[in-house]
Amino acid sequence: MLCQICGEKEATFHLKEIVEGEIRSFHVCEVCAKEKGLSESFFLPAFSLSNLIAGLSEFQAEPEEKKMVICPGCKLTFSDIQKKGKIGCSSCYRTFKDYLGSL
């Protein structure tokens, strides 16, 4: 989704405002958000839920055969999925079905 102010950059901030029961949504890029004076408290260090999940799964001991499995569709390994925090393709769900529960 593009920024609603500049219309050029990807919107990275998605804000909702509720006034008298009416919900208004704003989608803006970081540059425009700063130019419009949003508080610096909105700009916390980058945090990704997928990175958190991938990081938590690293605490579990990984059997070697788990690390050797490769998806026939996109050629990702289970370790790749843990690092990215994302599945590569629909074949990954079938290939890694026994391992995805830990994520």
Long-range contacts (C-beta under 8 A, 24 or more apart in sequence): 1-27, 2-27, 3-27, 3-28, 3-29, 3-32, 4-28, 5-29, 5-32, 5-36, 6-31, 6-32, 13-38, 13-42, 48-85, 49-85, 50-84, 50-85, 50-86, 51-85, 53-85, 53-103, 54-82, 54-83, 54-84, 54-85, 54-103, 57-82, 57-102, 57-103, 58-82, 60-102, 66-99, 69-95, 69-96, 69-99, 70-95, 71-95, 71-96
